[in-house]
Amino acid sequence: MKADPKMTKAARALAALGHEARLSVFRLLVRSGHDGLNVGEISAHLDMPASTLAHHLRALVGAGLVVQERHGRVILNRADFEAMDELVGFLGEECCKGVRSASDVA
């Protein structure tokens, strides 16, 4: 099976979201909109230690779902809405196109 870049990207994003803490972080950042939140704000909202949060943010950034921007000593975190839209689009793009049964393929 040949590697499909869109499939690989989607699998990485879904794997990152497959952890309850990371899903919580991502959903919080989605709710925060384009303003985003700094690490302290995320930590306070989710009652999550900063060291644990840093680990989960690294995974979300690595999967392309969160973007970070440094403002002096503060790191602002935002959901990458374009990446989120691409992922949702990828999941639904083949909806209802039909699949032949295995016996029809053979």
N, C-alpha and C positions, 0 to 999 in steps of 0.2 A: 504494500500500500504506500503510495507516494505521499509525502508530507504536504499538507495543505496549510499555508501560513495563516489563513483566517481561522482554521480549526485549532492550530497551535496557540494562537493568541487567545482565542475564546477559552480553551482548556486552562491556560494559565490564569486567566481572570476568574473563572469558575472555581478553580482550586483555591485561590486566595479567598474567595467569598465563602468557601466551604467550611470555614471555621467560625463558630458563633461569635467570638470576640471581634474578628475582622469584619464580619457582616454588620455587627452593631456599630462599629466605627464608621464603616462606609455609609450606612443608613443615616447616621448622625450628620455626616458631612453633606449628604444629599439634602437633608432638611435645612442645613445652614446656608444652602444656596451658594452663590458666587462669592460671598464674603468669606466663607471658610471659617476655620477655627484654629487657634494655636494649640499646642500640645497640652498646656495647662487647662485650657477650656474643655478639651475632649476628655481629659483625665477626670475633671470634676463632674462632667455630665454622666460619664459611664462608671464612675467610682473605680477607676483602673489605675494602678501604679504607673508612673511615667516610664519606668524601665520596660514593663510589659507592653505598654502602648507603643513604645519605640519599635519593638520587635514586630508588632502587628502592622504598624505604619510602613515599615520597610517592605513587608510582603505586599502590601497594597500598592505602594509606589513601584515596586519591581514588576507587578502585574499590569501596570499602566492604568490603574483605576484612580489613583490619587496623585495630585501634583503638589509639590512643596515649593514655597518661595520664602527666602530668608529676608527678614526686615531687621537688620541689626542682630540682636541676640534672639529674636523671636522667629520661629519657623511657622509660617501660615500653611495650613493644609486645606486643600479643596478637592472635592470629587471632580474627576475629569468627566464632565457630562457628555462630551463627544464620545469618549471611550464607552461610557455606559450605554449610550444610544446605539453604538455599533454592536455591542454585545447583545442587547435586546433584539436588535434587528437581525443579527446572525441567528439567534435562537428561533425567530419566527419566520425567517425568509422562505422556508420550504413548507410552510404550513399548508396542509390540505392539497398538496400537489399529487398525492397518491403514490403508493408503493405497490409494485407487482408482488404477488405471492412467490415464495421460493420455488414452487413447482412450475410457475410460469417462466421463471428466469432460466431454468435448466433445460 
